[in-house]
Amino acid sequence: MNLNLIDYSALVDDAMHFIVKKSLQIFAETNDHGEHHFFISFITKYPGVVISEKLHNKYPYEMTIVLQHQFENLEVNENYFSVFLSFDNQKEKIVIPFAALTAFADPSVKFGLQFRHVDEPQFEMNQENIQPSTKIKTEIPTTARPSKPSSEVKSSNIISLDFQNKKRL
């Protein structure tokens, strides 16, 4: 009998990534965001993450961005999203694979997700297709925060699911 037939941890992870992806798609497609805004934390060294060397030096392990009023060109793809943000009055395109996420929160509705990461990344991306664009239209300042959304948003709606494979003898 194969007890590892269904990987519930992977299924839950996929479902949570789908929630983030769908939320970002809705957010990108509308001009009236209401009070919705997102704190998104991610592993900066994760394969497929594209950030400047300056940001990488400042946030060598994890970084939190805020998408509220001051962002530009949010694009949501199958396995990653990209957005233009301003850091120290300098516009930068960042690319974040969904698999690199550690936390996602929408404080306006007290909703949050925390992702568990295993030692080996489960995500690979063709770097040629996600290089930052050098075309910048306007300067819109945005804030990056080094703290995790889970510490910013104290809510009973934070979902953290960790599964371990247990074998029966």
C-alpha positions, 0 to 999 in steps of 0.5 A, spaced: 500 500 500 502 506 497 501 511 503 505 517 499 500 517 494 497 523 495 501 529 497 497 533 501 502 538 503 503 540 495 496 540 494 495 545 500 501 549 497 498 549 490 491 552 493 494 557 497 498 559 491 492 559 486 489 564 492 495 569 491 495 569 484 487 570 483 487 575 488 493 579 484 489 578 477 483 581 480 487 587 483 491 588 477 485 588 472 481 593 476 482 601 478 478 601 484 482 597 489 478 600 495 481 598 501 485 592 499 492 592 499 497 587 500 504 585 504 508 580 500 514 576 503 518 572 499 525 569 499 530 573 495 535 568 493 529 563 490 531 561 483 527 566 478 527 572 483 529 578 479 531 584 484 537 589 483 544 587 486 542 593 491 536 590 493 539 583 494 544 586 498 539 590 503 535 584 503 539 578 503 534 572 505 527 575 505 524 581 503 517 584 504 513 589 499 507 593 499 502 593 493 497 599 495 497 605 491 504 606 489 506 601 484 506 600 476 505 594 471 503 589 475 503 583 471 501 576 473 503 570 469 502 562 471 508 561 475 510 568 477 508 576 477 512 582 476 511 589 478 515 596 478 516 599 484 520 605 486 526 604 491 530 610 494 526 614 488 529 609 483 524 605 479 525 597 479 522 591 476 522 585 480 519 578 478 517 574 484 515 566 483 509 564 487 513 558 489 518 564 493 513 566 497 513 566 504 507 570 506 501 574 503 496 578 507 491 583 505 490 587 512 484 591 509 480 584 510 485 581 516 487 575 511 493 572 510 497 566 508 504 563 510 508 558 506 512 553 508 519 552 504 522 545 504 530 545 503 529 543 495 526 548 491 520 546 487 520 551 482 524 552 476 523 558 471 527 560 464 531 566 466 530 569 459 523 570 459 523 574 465 529 579 465 527 586 467 525 591 462 529 598 462 523 602 459 520 606 465 514 610 464 513 614 470 516 615 477 511 612 483 514 611 490 513 605 493 515 602 500 519 595 501 519 593 508 523 588 511 518 585 516 514 579 515 506 581 514 505 576 519 508 581 524 504 587 521 497 583 521 495 580 527 489 576 525 486 570 527 485 569 519 492 567 518 493 560 515 499 556 516 499 549 514 505 544 515 504 537 513 509 532 515 509 525 511 508 520 517 509 512 515 505 507 518 509 501 520 
